[in-house]
Amino acid sequence: MTMQLHKVHGSGNTFYILETTDEKSMDWSQLSIWLCQKENLGGADGLLLVAPSKKGLAKMRVINADGSEASMCGNGLRCVARYICEKNNVSEALIETMKAVLKVQKEAPIYAEIPTYSVEIAPISFELTSLPMSYKNKYEIRNEMIAEFADDITFTAVSVPNPHLIGIVQPDKITNTLHQERLSSMLNGQNDFCPDGVNVSYVYPMDAQTIYVRTYERGVGFTNACGTAMTASALVSSIVGVAQEGTVTVFNPGGFVQCHVKNNKGCFDLKLVGNATFIAELELNYEKENEWLWQSVKNTDEQKAYESLIAYTENKIAAIF
Ligand SMILES: N[C@@H](CCC[C@H](N)C(=O)O)C(=O)O
């Protein structure tokens, strides 16, 4: 059996898109683990499965690099949005995800001519049980020091709906990754706080409308960017007052996006806007159980245009750190 795949990225967060009409036809965890290995065409951060939906134009499932399944993926959803909109010749659509049916839309480019899409990020909850997370019988953690985690970082826990722990940090915690790596490894191993693990982001506010975010993703490790994490970080930054409500530009090691944060009397509307870049079209042969072989790999020329955005990002970041 030959399968058609697309290698895509949103902010350098790289995925394979695979469409199937039969969600039970394969062990997707094993396929994702195989696809994401570095030595296999440079690897990826996950597999995005596109399947039929009764609630939207398609359903997206997110399989992390370690084979675990996530409830949502913001960067991935932008790429799936482009795939579905182009396939159906529409400029907006509803896409079913594990916990919500979300609106996606084609947008004007945020940089040069780079294909750009927006995605709704929802549902949002600050209740620790929604992550899940537990800490001293607390109901929420909003802008609090947690002695067990750090003595100079304030943390907020939020699900969008995948779980995020967001720390507002000083530049030294960005230039040196060691603290974030240790904390993230602890929270994504056997631990008393986050039984299912958590995506951990360190945020440095650059100005009132701009933040820098680096994320250690659950099931993956450090990534160039995590869309839900950037959106959750923009939300947290506006709540704690280090960024204004409205449009927040979020820089990260993989580029930049815009996150729209709207507060409706304590209920938040979140939208993530950024690139949806298609790197390659591929054909994969299924040989036998857990064995696959590449049949063909055809690169597109889209990555060249994205590299100019990276150069712009690197200049911005170099001026700060
Ligand atoms: N990179 C994604 C999030 C992918 C899932 C995450 N690793 C998790 O397990 O929650 C994004 O762009 O949001």
The ligand as an SDF file (V2000), in Angstrom:
LIG
                    3D

 13 12  0  0  0  0  0  0  0  0999 V2000
    3.2790   21.7730   18.7140 N   0  0  0  0  0  0  0  0  0  0  0  0
    1.9020   21.7710   18.9980 C   0  0  0  0  0  0  0  0  0  0  0  0
    1.4410   21.0300   20.1990 C   0  0  0  0  0  0  0  0  0  0  0  0
    1.6320   19.5490   20.0150 C   0  0  0  0  0  0  0  0  0  0  0  0
    1.1080   18.7690   21.1550 C   0  0  0  0  0  0  0  0  0  0  0  0
    1.9260   18.9160   22.4010 C   0  0  0  0  0  0  0  0  0  0  0  0
    3.2370   18.3590   22.2650 N   0  0  0  0  0  0  0  0  0  0  0  0
    1.1640   18.1870   23.5250 C   0  0  0  0  0  0  0  0  0  0  0  0
    1.4370   17.0230   23.8310 O   0  0  0  0  0  0  0  0  0  0  0  0
    0.2480   18.8100   24.0870 O   0  0  0  0  0  0  0  0  0  0  0  0
    1.3080   23.1470   18.8240 C   0  0  0  0  0  0  0  0  0  0  0  0
    1.7410   23.8370   17.8830 O   0  0  0  0  0  0  0  0  0  0  0  0
    0.3740   23.5270   19.5100 O   0  0  0  0  0  0  0  0  0  0  0  0
  1  2  1  0
  2  3  1  0
  2 11  1  0
  3  4  1  0
  4  5  1  0
  5  6  1  0
  6  7  1  0
  6  8  1  0
  8  9  2  0
  8 10  1  0
 11 12  2  0
 11 13  1  0
M  END
$$$$
